[in-house]
Amino acid sequence: MYLREVEFKQIRVQNFLSFGNDPITIDFNKGITFVTGYNKDDDSKNGVGKTSLVVESLSFLLFGETYRDINQKLIKNHKAKNSCIVEGWLKVNNDEIHIVRSLSPNKLILTINGDSDSYTKSIPETTKYIIDLIGISKTVFTNTIVMTNRESMAFLNQKKDLKTKFIEGILNLEIFSDLLKLAKEELKNVDSKKILKMQEISILKNNIDNDIRYKDQFISDKERKISNFLQQIEIINSIEHVDNTSDIEKYKQDIQKLETEIDILKPKFLRIEEKSVQIKTKLSIHKDSLKTLEKTNLACPTCKRVFDNSDSDLKHIEEEKVKLKNTISELEIEYEKYRNASTKIFSKTRRLESDIQKLKTDILKLENKQQEYNKSEQKIQECKTQIDYLKLEENPFINKVALSEKKLEDLQKQLINIIKEHTLSTVVKEAVSPTGIKSLMINKVIQILNNRINFYLSRLNAPYLVYFDEFFVEKFVSKTQKEYAYGSLSGGEAKRVDFALLFAFRDIRRMQSNVHINITVMDELFDSALDEKGMESIMELLKDSPDECFMIVTHRPQNIEIYDCDVIELIKENGITRLK
């Protein structure tokens, strides 16, 4: 049962292709109508406008494009000054449709059941609305309305891949070829993604392996450096390594004590020296007096009394000498005492100074050792600082390896998804391949196609049957099961096959589109080498569908004379086509 009934009733053209300013209207009546004509401009039956009137006009009306995709600049008659207008009346189920499409100016008016305001918008929007309304795309239109022997001849004489493509179009299975192409492209893309991802993973794994080696090397170098510093500390500690600070301090204290003692002795020494000098001075004076007294008797060196060489004076002199000698002796004893004391103090001072100097020498040695100790301590501290720094130093490759391993995990998940995608793409490719779902669908549809072809062959009294397999390879079989090839058939027999194919293809196309159209145009199908019996069979076949409109474009006037049918006859003169 058809989902949509489309009944074309009438069409009118004005300044369209070879038609002039006078409007020409034709009705799409039920039954068979021959369309013929004569071109006075070149004395032939070609180029009159037969196809333009019944096919090009309908295509332009519905889709804004002609059947043969003529440039829009050439659609308007080159002699026309007024607008190019194509106007049509049709019925879709229960709705009455009126469409007016024009060029110069470009307009499109859609009227449904007398209402045009609700359905006329921009030309593209209105065109889309018309297509949705009638359920016919241009492809469906050209494949369900127009029948031409060029289709069957192209099919039977073409290579296998072209035959397959043609029948896929008839059966509406070309989507599988498109899907297969897309699936192959998708599989190729997924393969590329898989290879790239695996390469990326391989590179990252190598980087991780290198970074792990660097990480381990970093740890090894770190441990080696720490060990070296510990060995240096051990070596420093193994050599005599004493802190002499306390000894130096003790020696300095001892020096300070000695210096204090010297400081005490120095004043005492000075006093003794001063006293010694005084005694020595007195001693010297007394010795001088004694010498003077011994050399002269003139006066007493002590009391200064002048002697007169008397006994008393001599006695006095002797007494004075004795006193002086005694005094000198006493002074010498006292001087010696002070000299001894001074010598002792000086010796002690010298000894103290020597001790101080020795202490200073010892201190200098200790200080030198202390400097070495300090240097060793500094070096030990530096080693400990380096050890602490090394212990605190982070291994940069640990974080890098962790991040890389996380990235590797993500990449591996991505690869798993890509592998799943690859598996799915492979399944899809197999599904839409000729041996997949398509094969199942073809096996179901091909029997219907074979049945329709053989039904029409039977109606056309052909002495054989035609079968297509799932790969669209045809086989001709006679009633005695003898096989034939298309090339071995006679012209009349081959023509019966052509017509059977055309009618079967039309039926399948209509079933696929779910739209029933009341018009079938047969463009020059009857102008080929069909015998009279074949023509009669075809005409009888057409008459079995009295509710349909068959428009037969022909160059052969004898067809019109033989069969009692309606005729539309055109005349072209001075570049303008009109009804005769």
C-alpha positions as CSV (number, residue, x, y, z in Angstrom):
1,M,0.0,0.0,0.0
2,Y,1.4,3.4,-1.0
3,L,2.0,5.9,1.8
4,R,1.5,8.8,-0.5
5,E,-0.5,9.3,-3.7
6,V,0.7,12.0,-6.0
7,E,-1.5,12.9,-8.9
8,F,-0.3,15.4,-11.5
9,K,-3.2,17.0,-13.2
10,Q,-2.0,19.9,-15.4
11,I,1.0,22.0,-16.2
12,R,1.4,25.3,-18.0
13,V,4.6,26.8,-19.5
14,Q,5.4,30.2,-20.7
15,N,8.8,31.4,-22.1
16,F,10.2,28.1,-20.8
17,L,13.1,26.7,-22.9
18,S,11.9,26.7,-26.5
19,F,8.3,27.7,-25.6
20,G,7.3,31.3,-26.2
21,N,5.2,34.0,-24.6
22,D,1.9,32.2,-25.4
23,P,1.1,29.9,-22.5
24,I,0.9,26.2,-23.4
25,T,-1.2,24.0,-21.1
26,I,-1.4,20.2,-21.1
27,D,-3.5,17.8,-19.1
28,F,-2.2,14.6,-17.6
29,N,-5.1,12.4,-18.6
30,K,-5.4,8.8,-17.7
31,G,-4.4,6.4,-20.4
32,I,-1.8,6.7,-23.1
33,T,-0.8,9.9,-24.8
34,F,1.8,10.2,-27.5
35,V,3.9,13.3,-27.6
36,T,5.4,14.1,-31.0
37,G,6.4,17.1,-33.1
38,Y,8.2,18.6,-36.0
39,N,11.1,21.1,-36.1
40,K,10.6,23.3,-39.1
41,D,13.9,25.2,-38.4
42,D,16.0,22.2,-39.3
43,D,13.3,19.9,-41.0
44,S,13.6,17.1,-38.4
45,K,11.7,15.6,-35.5
46,N,14.5,16.4,-33.0
47,G,14.9,19.5,-30.7
48,V,11.1,20.3,-30.8
49,G,10.6,20.3,-27.0
50,K,8.8,17.1,-26.4
51,T,10.8,16.1,-23.4
52,S,10.9,19.7,-22.2
53,L,7.1,19.8,-22.1
54,V,6.5,16.7,-20.1
55,V,9.7,16.2,-18.1
56,E,11.8,19.3,-17.8
57,S,8.8,21.5,-16.9
58,L,7.8,19.2,-14.0
59,S,11.3,19.0,-12.7
60,F,11.7,22.7,-12.8
61,L,8.3,23.3,-11.2
62,L,9.0,21.0,-8.2
63,F,12.8,21.4,-7.7
64,G,13.8,24.6,-9.4
65,E,16.1,22.5,-11.6
66,T,15.5,20.8,-14.9
67,Y,15.8,17.1,-15.5
68,R,19.0,17.5,-17.4
69,D,20.4,20.1,-15.1
70,I,20.3,22.9,-17.7
71,N,22.0,26.2,-16.6
72,Q,19.3,28.5,-15.2
73,K,20.5,31.3,-17.5
74,L,19.4,29.1,-20.5
75,I,16.0,28.0,-19.0
76,K,14.3,31.2,-20.0
77,N,13.6,31.5,-23.7
78,H,16.3,33.7,-25.2
79,K,13.7,35.6,-27.2
80,A,11.4,36.2,-24.3
81,K,11.0,39.7,-22.8
82,N,8.5,38.6,-20.1
83,S,9.0,36.3,-17.2
84,C,9.6,32.6,-17.6
85,I,6.7,30.9,-15.8
86,V,5.9,27.2,-15.1
87,E,2.6,26.6,-13.3
88,G,1.3,23.2,-12.2
89,W,-1.7,21.6,-10.5
90,L,-1.6,18.4,-8.6
91,K,-3.1,16.5,-5.8
92,V,-1.3,14.9,-2.8
93,N,-3.6,12.5,-1.1
94,N,-6.6,14.8,-0.3
95,D,-4.8,18.2,-0.7
96,E,-5.1,20.3,-3.8
97,I,-1.7,21.8,-4.7
98,H,-1.0,24.8,-7.0
99,I,2.6,25.8,-7.7
100,V,3.9,28.8,-9.6
101,R,7.7,29.1,-10.2
102,S,9.1,31.9,-12.3
103,L,12.4,33.4,-13.5
104,S,12.9,37.2,-14.1
105,P,11.8,37.8,-11.5
106,N,12.5,34.7,-9.5
107,K,9.4,33.7,-7.5
108,L,7.9,30.6,-6.0
109,I,4.3,30.5,-4.8
110,L,2.8,27.5,-3.1
111,T,-1.0,27.2,-2.6
112,I,-2.5,24.4,-0.6
113,N,-6.3,24.1,-0.7
114,G,-6.6,27.7,-1.8
115,D,-4.2,29.1,0.9
116,S,-0.9,30.6,-0.3
117,D,0.0,32.9,2.6
118,S,0.9,30.1,5.0
119,Y,3.2,28.2,2.7
120,T,5.1,30.8,0.7
121,K,8.4,31.9,2.3
122,S,11.9,32.1,0.7
123,I,12.4,30.1,-2.5
124,P,14.8,27.5,-0.9
125,E,12.4,27.1,2.1
126,T,9.4,26.7,-0.1
127,T,11.2,24.3,-2.4
128,K,12.1,22.2,0.6
129,Y,8.5,22.3,1.8
130,I,7.3,21.1,-1.6
131,I,9.7,18.2,-1.6
132,D,8.6,17.2,1.9
133,L,5.0,17.6,0.9
134,I,5.1,15.4,-2.1
135,G,7.7,13.0,-0.7
136,I,9.7,13.1,-3.9
137,S,13.3,14.1,-4.3
138,K,14.7,14.9,-7.7
139,T,16.5,11.6,-7.7
140,V,13.2,9.8,-6.9
141,F,11.4,11.9,-9.5
142,T,13.9,11.0,-12.3
143,N,13.9,7.3,-11.3
144,T,10.1,6.9,-11.0
145,I,8.7,9.1,-13.7
146,V,11.1,8.9,-16.7
147,M,11.9,5.6,-18.5
148,T,14.5,5.6,-21.2
149,N,16.1,2.7,-23.1
150,R,19.4,4.3,-22.3
151,E,19.1,3.0,-18.7
152,S,18.7,-0.7,-19.7
153,M,21.3,-0.6,-22.4
154,A,23.8,1.1,-20.1
155,F,23.1,-1.6,-17.5
156,L,23.3,-4.8,-19.6
157,N,26.3,-3.7,-21.6
158,Q,28.4,-2.2,-18.8
159,K,31.0,-3.9,-16.6
160,K,30.1,-5.8,-13.5
161,D,30.9,-2.9,-11.1
162,L,28.7,-0.5,-13.0
163,K,25.9,-3.0,-13.2
164,T,26.2,-3.5,-9.4
165,K,26.1,0.3,-8.8
166,F,23.1,0.7,-11.2
167,I,21.0,-2.0,-9.5
168,E,22.1,-0.8,-6.0
169,G,20.5,2.5,-7.0
170,I,17.4,0.7,-8.2
171,L,17.1,-1.2,-5.0
172,N,18.1,1.8,-2.9
173,L,21.1,-0.1,-1.7
174,E,23.8,2.4,-2.8
175,I,23.9,3.5,0.9
176,F,25.9,0.3,1.5
177,S,28.5,1.3,-1.0
178,D,28.7,4.7,0.6
179,L,28.8,3.1,4.1
180,L,31.4,0.6,2.9
181,K,33.5,3.5,1.6
182,L,33.1,5.4,4.9
183,A,33.8,2.2,6.9
184,K,37.0,1.6,4.9
185,E,38.0,5.2,5.4
186,E,37.1,5.0,9.1
187,L,39.0,1.7,9.5
188,K,42.0,3.3,7.7
189,N,41.8,6.3,10.1
190,V,41.5,4.0,13.1
191,D,44.5,2.0,11.8
192,S,46.4,5.2,11.5
193,K,45.3,6.3,15.0
194,K,46.3,2.8,16.3
195,I,49.7,2.9,14.7
196,L,50.3,6.5,15.9
197,K,49.2,5.6,19.4
198,M,51.3,2.5,19.5
199,Q,54.3,4.5,18.3
200,E,53.5,7.1,20.9
201,I,53.4,4.4,23.6
202,S,56.6,2.8,22.4
203,I,58.4,6.2,22.5
204,L,57.0,6.9,25.9
205,K,58.1,3.4,27.2
206,N,61.6,4.1,25.9
207,N,61.6,7.5,27.6
208,I,60.4,5.9,30.8
209,D,63.1,3.2,30.6
210,N,65.7,5.9,30.1
211,D,64.3,8.0,33.0
212,I,64.3,4.9,35.3
213,R,67.9,4.4,34.4
214,Y,68.5,8.1,35.1
215,K,66.6,7.8,38.3
216,D,68.7,4.8,39.5
217,Q,71.9,6.5,38.3
218,F,70.9,9.6,40.2
219,I,70.4,7.5,43.4
220,S,73.7,5.7,42.7
221,D,75.6,8.9,42.2
222,K,74.0,10.4,45.3
223,E,75.0,7.4,47.4
224,R,78.5,7.5,45.9
225,K,78.9,11.2,46.7
226,I,77.6,10.8,50.3
227,S,80.0,7.8,50.7
228,N,82.9,9.9,49.4
229,F,82.1,12.7,51.9
230,L,81.8,10.2,54.7
231,Q,85.2,8.8,53.7
232,Q,86.7,12.2,53.7
233,I,85.3,12.8,57.2
234,E,86.7,9.5,58.4
235,I,90.1,10.2,56.9
236,I,90.2,13.6,58.6
237,N,89.2,12.1,61.9
238,S,91.8,9.3,61.5
239,I,94.7,11.8,61.4
240,E,95.7,13.5,64.7
241,H,92.9,15.8,65.1
242,V,92.9,17.6,68.5
243,D,91.2,20.8,69.6
244,N,94.0,22.8,71.3
245,T,91.8,25.7,72.3
246,S,92.0,24.9,76.1
247,D,95.8,24.4,76.1
248,I,96.3,27.7,74.3
249,E,94.1,29.4,76.7
250,K,96.0,27.8,79.6
251,Y,99.3,28.8,78.2
252,K,98.0,32.3,77.7
253,Q,96.9,32.3,81.3
254,D,100.4,31.1,82.4
255,I,102.0,33.8,80.3
256,Q,99.7,36.3,81.9
257,K,100.8,35.1,85.3
258,L,104.5,35.3,84.4
259,E,104.0,38.7,83.0
260,T,102.3,39.7,86.2
261,E,105.2,38.4,88.2
262,I,107.6,40.2,85.9
263,D,105.6,43.3,86.4
264,I,105.9,42.9,90.1
265,L,109.7,42.3,89.9
266,K,110.5,45.2,87.6
267,P,109.8,47.9,90.2
268,K,111.6,46.0,92.9
269,F,114.5,45.5,90.5
270,L,114.5,49.2,89.7
271,R,114.6,50.1,93.4
272,I,117.4,47.8,94.0
273,E,119.3,49.1,91.0
274,E,118.7,52.6,92.2
275,K,119.9,51.7,95.7
276,S,122.8,49.9,94.3
277,V,123.8,52.9,92.2
278,Q,123.5,55.1,95.3
279,I,125.7,52.7,97.2
280,K,128.1,52.4,94.4
281,T,128.2,56.2,94.2
282,K,129.0,56.4,97.9
283,L,131.5,53.6,97.6
284,S,133.2,55.5,94.8
285,I,133.2,58.7,96.8
286,H,134.7,56.9,99.8
287,K,137.2,55.1,97.8
288,D,138.2,58.4,96.2
289,S,138.5,59.9,99.7
290,L,140.6,57.0,100.9
291,K,142.9,57.4,97.9
292,T,143.1,61.1,98.5
293,L,143.8,60.6,102.2
294,E,146.5,58.1,101.4
295,K,148.1,60.4,98.9
296,T,148.1,63.6,100.9
297,N,148.1,64.8,104.5
298,L,146.9,68.2,103.8
299,A,143.4,67.9,105.1
300,C,140.9,65.5,106.4
301,P,138.7,64.3,103.5
302,T,135.9,63.9,105.9
303,C,135.9,67.0,108.1
304,K,138.2,69.1,105.8
305,R,140.4,70.0,108.6
306,V,144.0,70.9,107.6
307,F,146.6,68.6,109.0
308,D,149.9,69.7,110.4
309,N,151.6,66.4,110.4
310,S,151.4,66.1,114.2
311,D,150.9,62.8,115.8
312,S,147.4,63.6,116.6
313,D,146.8,64.4,113.0
314,L,148.5,61.3,111.8
315,K,146.4,59.4,114.3
316,H,143.4,61.1,113.1
317,I,144.3,60.3,109.5
318,E,144.8,56.7,110.4
319,E,141.5,56.6,112.2
320,E,139.9,58.2,109.3
321,K,141.4,55.7,106.9
322,V,140.1,52.9,109.2
323,K,136.7,54.5,109.2
324,L,136.8,54.9,105.4
325,K,137.9,51.4,104.9
326,N,135.3,50.1,107.2
327,T,132.7,52.2,105.5
328,I,133.9,51.1,102.1
329,S,133.9,47.5,103.3
330,E,130.3,47.9,104.6
331,L,129.3,49.7,101.4
332,E,130.9,47.0,99.3
333,I,129.1,44.3,101.4
334,E,125.8,46.2,101.0
335,Y,126.5,46.8,97.3
336,E,127.2,43.1,96.8
337,K,124.0,42.3,98.6
338,Y,122.1,44.6,96.3
339,R,124.0,43.4,93.3
340,N,123.2,39.8,94.2
341,A,119.6,40.7,94.7
342,S,119.5,42.5,91.4
343,T,121.2,39.6,89.7
344,K,118.6,37.2,91.1
345,I,115.8,39.5,90.1
346,F,117.3,39.9,86.6
347,S,117.9,36.2,86.3
348,K,114.4,35.4,87.4
349,T,113.1,38.0,85.0
350,R,115.2,36.6,82.2
351,R,114.0,33.1,83.2
352,L,110.4,34.3,83.3
353,E,110.8,36.0,79.9
354,S,112.3,32.8,78.6
355,D,109.4,30.9,79.9
356,I,107.1,33.4,78.4
357,Q,108.9,33.1,75.1
358,K,108.7,29.3,75.3
359,L,105.0,29.5,76.1
360,K,104.5,31.9,73.1
361,T,106.4,29.4,70.9
362,D,104.2,26.6,72.2
363,I,101.1,28.7,71.7
364,L,102.2,29.5,68.2
365,K,102.6,25.8,67.5
366,L,99.3,25.1,69.2
367,E,97.7,27.9,67.2
368,N,99.2,26.4,64.0
369,K,97.7,23.1,64.9
370,Q,94.5,24.8,65.9
371,Q,94.4,26.3,62.5
372,E,94.8,22.9,61.0
373,Y,92.1,21.7,63.3
374,N,89.8,24.5,62.4
375,K,90.4,23.8,58.7
376,S,89.7,20.1,59.3
377,E,86.6,21.0,61.2
378,Q,85.6,23.4,58.4
379,K,86.2,20.7,55.8
380,I,84.2,18.2,58.0
381,Q,81.4,20.7,58.3
382,E,81.5,21.3,54.5
383,C,81.3,17.5,54.0
384,K,78.4,17.3,56.4
385,T,76.7,20.2,54.7
386,Q,77.1,18.5,51.3
387,I,75.8,15.3,52.8
388,D,72.7,17.1,54.2
389,Y,72.2,18.8,50.8
390,L,72.5,15.5,49.0
391,K,70.0,13.9,51.4
392,L,67.5,16.7,50.9
393,E,68.1,16.9,47.1
394,E,65.0,15.4,45.3
395,N,65.4,13.0,42.5
396,P,63.8,14.8,39.5
397,F,63.4,11.6,37.6
398,I,61.1,10.1,40.3
399,N,58.3,12.6,39.5
400,K,59.1,12.5,35.8
401,V,58.8,8.7,35.8
402,A,55.5,8.9,37.8
403,L,54.0,11.4,35.4
404,S,55.2,9.4,32.4
405,E,53.8,6.2,33.8
406,K,50.5,8.0,34.4
407,K,50.5,9.3,30.9
408,L,51.4,5.7,29.7
409,E,48.4,4.4,31.6
410,D,46.2,7.0,29.9
411,L,47.7,6.2,26.5
412,Q,47.2,2.5,27.0
413,K,43.5,3.2,27.9
414,Q,43.3,5.2,24.8
415,L,44.8,2.4,22.8
416,I,42.3,0.0,24.3
417,N,39.5,2.3,23.2
418,I,41.1,2.6,19.8
419,I,41.4,-1.2,19.5
420,K,37.7,-1.4,20.5
421,E,37.0,1.2,17.9
422,H,39.1,-0.8,15.4
423,T,37.2,-3.9,16.2
424,L,33.9,-2.1,15.8
425,S,35.0,-0.5,12.6
426,T,36.1,-3.9,11.3
427,V,32.7,-5.3,12.3
428,V,30.9,-2.4,10.6
429,K,33.1,-2.8,7.5
430,E,32.2,-6.5,7.3
431,A,28.6,-5.7,8.0
432,V,28.2,-3.3,5.1
433,S,30.5,-5.3,2.8
434,P,28.9,-7.3,-0.1
435,T,28.9,-10.4,2.0
436,G,27.4,-8.8,5.1
437,I,24.0,-7.3,5.8
438,K,23.8,-6.0,2.3
439,S,24.0,-9.6,1.0
440,L,21.1,-10.6,3.3
441,M,19.0,-7.7,2.1
442,I,19.9,-8.3,-1.5
443,N,18.9,-12.0,-1.2
444,K,15.5,-10.8,0.0
445,V,15.0,-8.1,-2.6
446,I,16.6,-9.8,-5.5
447,Q,13.8,-12.4,-5.6
448,I,11.3,-9.6,-5.9
449,L,13.2,-8.0,-8.7
450,N,13.6,-11.3,-10.5
451,N,9.8,-12.0,-10.1
452,R,8.9,-8.6,-11.6
453,I,11.4,-8.9,-14.5
454,N,10.0,-12.4,-15.4
455,F,6.5,-11.2,-14.9
456,Y,7.0,-8.6,-17.6
457,L,9.0,-11.0,-19.8
458,S,6.0,-13.3,-19.6
459,R,3.7,-10.5,-20.5
460,L,5.9,-9.6,-23.5
461,N,5.9,-13.2,-24.6
462,A,9.7,-13.7,-24.2
463,P,10.8,-17.3,-24.6
464,Y,13.1,-17.2,-21.6
465,L,13.5,-16.0,-18.1
466,V,16.2,-13.7,-16.5
467,Y,17.7,-14.2,-13.0
468,F,20.1,-12.0,-11.1
469,D,22.2,-13.5,-8.3
470,E,23.2,-11.6,-5.2
471,F,26.2,-10.2,-7.1
472,F,23.8,-8.9,-9.8
473,V,25.2,-11.3,-12.4
474,E,22.4,-12.0,-14.9
475,K,21.5,-15.4,-16.4
476,F,19.2,-16.0,-19.3
477,V,17.4,-19.4,-19.2
478,S,14.9,-20.8,-21.8
479,K,11.9,-22.8,-20.8
480,T,14.0,-25.9,-21.7
481,Q,16.7,-24.7,-19.2
482,K,19.1,-23.7,-21.9
483,E,21.2,-20.8,-20.9
484,Y,21.7,-17.7,-23.2
485,A,23.9,-14.6,-23.1
486,Y,22.4,-11.2,-23.6
487,G,24.7,-10.7,-26.6
488,S,23.4,-13.8,-28.3
489,L,19.8,-12.6,-28.3
490,S,18.1,-11.1,-31.4
491,G,17.3,-7.5,-31.6
492,G,13.6,-8.0,-30.8
493,E,14.4,-10.5,-28.0
494,A,16.9,-8.0,-26.5
495,K,14.4,-5.3,-26.7
496,R,11.9,-7.3,-24.7
497,V,14.5,-7.7,-22.0
498,D,15.2,-4.0,-22.1
499,F,11.5,-3.2,-21.6
500,A,11.0,-5.9,-18.9
501,L,14.0,-4.4,-17.0
502,L,12.7,-0.9,-17.3
503,F,9.2,-1.8,-16.0
504,A,10.7,-3.9,-13.2
505,F,13.1,-1.2,-12.3
506,R,10.2,1.3,-12.2
507,D,8.2,-0.9,-9.9
508,I,11.1,-1.5,-7.5
509,R,11.9,2.3,-7.5
510,R,8.3,3.0,-6.6
511,M,8.2,0.4,-3.9
512,Q,11.4,1.9,-2.4
513,S,10.1,5.5,-2.5
514,N,6.8,4.6,-0.9
515,V,5.2,7.2,-3.3
516,H,2.8,6.4,-6.1
517,I,3.0,8.8,-9.0
518,N,0.3,8.8,-11.7
519,I,2.7,9.7,-14.5
520,T,5.2,7.6,-16.4
521,V,7.1,9.2,-19.3
522,M,8.6,6.8,-21.9
523,D,11.2,8.8,-23.7
524,E,11.8,7.4,-27.2
525,L,11.4,3.8,-26.0
526,F,9.2,2.8,-28.9
527,D,11.6,4.3,-31.5
528,S,13.9,1.4,-31.5
529,A,13.8,-2.0,-33.3
530,L,10.6,-3.5,-31.8
531,D,8.5,-5.7,-34.0
532,E,4.8,-5.3,-34.3
533,K,4.1,-8.1,-31.9
534,G,6.4,-6.6,-29.3
535,M,4.7,-3.2,-29.6
536,E,1.3,-4.8,-29.2
537,S,2.4,-6.6,-26.0
538,I,3.8,-3.4,-24.5
539,M,0.6,-1.4,-25.4
540,E,-1.5,-4.2,-23.8
541,L,0.7,-4.0,-20.7
542,L,0.2,-0.2,-20.5
543,K,-3.6,-0.6,-20.9
544,D,-3.7,-2.8,-17.9
545,S,-3.0,0.3,-15.8
546,P,-5.9,2.5,-17.0
547,D,-5.7,4.8,-14.0
548,E,-2.2,5.9,-14.9
549,C,-1.0,8.5,-17.3
550,F,1.6,7.3,-19.8
551,M,3.3,10.0,-21.8
552,I,5.1,8.4,-24.8
553,V,7.6,10.6,-26.5
554,T,8.2,9.3,-30.0
555,H,9.7,10.2,-33.4
556,R,7.7,7.5,-35.2
557,P,4.4,8.7,-36.6
558,Q,3.3,5.2,-37.4
559,N,3.0,4.4,-33.7
560,I,0.4,7.1,-33.5
561,E,-1.5,5.9,-36.6
562,I,-1.6,2.3,-35.3
563,Y,-2.9,2.9,-31.8
564,D,-5.9,4.9,-30.9
565,C,-4.5,7.2,-28.2
566,D,-4.4,10.8,-27.3
567,V,-1.8,12.9,-29.1
568,I,0.1,16.1,-28.2
569,E,1.7,17.4,-31.4
570,L,4.3,20.3,-31.3
571,I,5.6,22.5,-33.9
572,K,8.9,24.5,-33.6
573,E,9.4,27.5,-35.9
574,N,11.8,30.4,-35.6
575,G,13.1,29.0,-32.3
576,I,9.6,28.9,-30.7
577,T,7.6,25.8,-29.9
578,R,3.8,25.8,-29.9
579,L,1.0,23.3,-30.0
580,K,-0.1,22.3,-33.5
